[in-house]
């Protein structure tokens, strides 16, 4: 029986200011994070240095609202 050494693939799902609902309040998050290409570029370069295999960005910018 042949043995195969498996590999794990790493991917980063990037969201404008973070995945926590209040992440936008952190002082290190730029106020224009969702519209700033350089911000996403820096995140992608960080993932690249960490040897991630892919970076995923949503296909559009949006402002979410909670309707109550």
C-alpha positions in Angstrom: 0.0 0.0 0.0 1.4 3.3 -1.0 1.6 6.1 1.5 0.7 9.6 0.6 1.8 12.6 2.6 -1.1 15.0 2.8 -0.9 18.8 2.7 -3.1 21.3 4.2 -4.0 24.4 2.2 -4.3 27.7 4.1 -6.7 30.5 3.0 -7.5 33.9 4.5 -11.0 35.3 4.3 -10.5 39.1 4.6 -13.2 41.4 5.8 -12.8 45.1 5.8 -12.4 46.0 9.5 -12.5 42.5 10.9 -14.9 39.7 11.7 -16.1 41.0 15.0 -19.1 43.3 14.9 -17.2 46.0 16.8 -13.8 45.6 15.1 -14.1 48.9 13.3 -13.7 50.6 16.7 -10.1 49.3 17.2 -7.7 52.3 16.9 -5.4 50.4 14.4 -8.2 49.9 11.8 -8.2 52.6 9.2 -11.5 54.5 8.9 -11.7 53.8 5.2 -10.6 50.1 5.4 -13.4 48.7 3.3 -12.6 51.1 0.4 -8.8 51.3 0.8 -6.9 49.1 -1.7 -3.6 49.6 0.1 -5.2 48.2 3.3 -6.2 45.0 1.5 -2.8 44.8 -0.2 -1.0 44.9 3.1 -3.2 42.1 4.5 -2.6 40.0 1.4 1.2 40.6 1.7 1.1 39.5 5.3 -0.7 36.3 4.3 1.8 35.8 1.6 4.7 36.1 4.0 2.9 33.6 6.2 2.8 31.1 3.3 -1.0 31.2 2.9 -2.1 29.6 -0.4 -5.0 32.0 -1.1 -6.7 35.2 0.0 -10.5 35.6 -0.5 -12.2 38.9 -0.7 -15.9 39.4 -1.2 -16.9 40.6 -4.7 -18.4 43.9 -3.6 -18.3 46.5 -0.9 -21.4 47.1 1.1 -22.6 48.7 4.3 -24.5 46.3 6.4 -27.5 47.4 8.5 -29.3 45.5 11.1 -33.1 46.0 10.6 -35.0 45.7 13.8 
